[in-house]
């Protein structure tokens, strides 16, 4: 188990893990996130940088933050940083118990031969160090006196504080992973939908301990789009009436891209729009199917759906603003639904039984069936997200930086002097060790030695004069 303790308390382990987390977050944050981009920008990136857009869809910061690998790295970083801090605290208190003298005395600076009595040198050295705000501990062993001087207690606790904040941040990431909720609901214009687990369109992640959804009723009243040109929509607006069934309160909400509703800790964010044609199917002139079908088209504006009760498989190609060429071909002049038509091909038993272009209000017949394209409405997808807010991470980061600032401004420094008696006086070996600014510490030690030598030389001159 000793190797495991060394691994967990090693600063290198924490540094590697922290670097991995930072690199992953930095790279993923640099990739485009379709959930946060307007529609025209998504279309533009898909045309100009399809590889970048593919990477963004699969490896953006939201996707990475939900991955188990990222959570595992975060947990290891928490454990490593916690154990590293515990190890430092244990060593700190052991040093106090053992008179503050470390077995490892650090780098040797120089040796100084001093005349006179050892006790006088000891008192003078301790006085010089205390005047410069060094905490000193004197220990006598066989044949030598050890003076250990230490500065940077505030810096040490600043470092511990920084590590505590870092652990809190990592714990927040793990909590974000374990408690994160990602789902979506799809609703068509004119539809009323009660928020419940059964009515969710997708569930990407449920919290480990489940979630209680607010008792909300969504009424989708109207939809509008703003176009940059006839082929590029730049903004979508969905107007809703929302009722909290628990309190009876009703209010109006206008959804726009990047303008979410936040309610009981859940963000409701509109991210996608599409069309729901109303198809009506008759069999022997009897109504057998009447529904708004939320279709999601490919790049050729094609989508498929089934009317399984009658064994029908339908391929629908949408022409929002249908026009015909001189040779009778069909195309769409714009992406605005000014003159909506659907090219329908219906299969029954694996065979094509109907193929025709239908405009709004038109009907086509095949066998005992007839199908009508009655109307078209808009559907939207609303993402439901509950996660640790960016404000929490920003606040912890700022507090952690304060601890790091204290650490740097008052770094942990130690000077150790080993003084031994000789035949013609005594000799002092000086050692130093520091976490930061080692060159400055070396200069401080030289200044201490100069002061000490200067006082000793002055005493010798006075003795000679006498």
Secondary structure, DSSP 4 states (H G I P E B T S, - for coil): -HHHHHHHH-HHHHHHHHHHHHHHHHHHHHS--GGGS-HHHHHHHHHH-HHHHHHHHHHSHHHHHH-HHHHHHHHHHHHHHHHHHHHHHHHHHHHHHTTT--SS--EEEEEEEE-S-HHHHHHHHHHHHHHTT-EEEEEEETTEEEEEEEE-HHHHHHHHHHHHHHHHHHHHHHHHHHH-EEEEEEEETT-EEE--GGG-SEEEE--TT------EEEEEEEEEEEEEETTEEEEEEEEEEEEETTT--EEEEEEETTB-EEETTEEEEEEEEEEEEEEEEEETTEEEEEEEEEE---TTSEEEEEEGGGTEEEEEEEETBEEE-TTS-EEES-SS-SB-EEEEEEEETTEEEEEEEEETTEEEEETTEEEEEEEEEEEEEEEEEE---HHHHHHHHHHHHHHHHHHHHT--EEEEEEEEEETTEEEEEEEEEESS-HHHHHHHHHHHHHHHHHHHHHHHHHHHH-
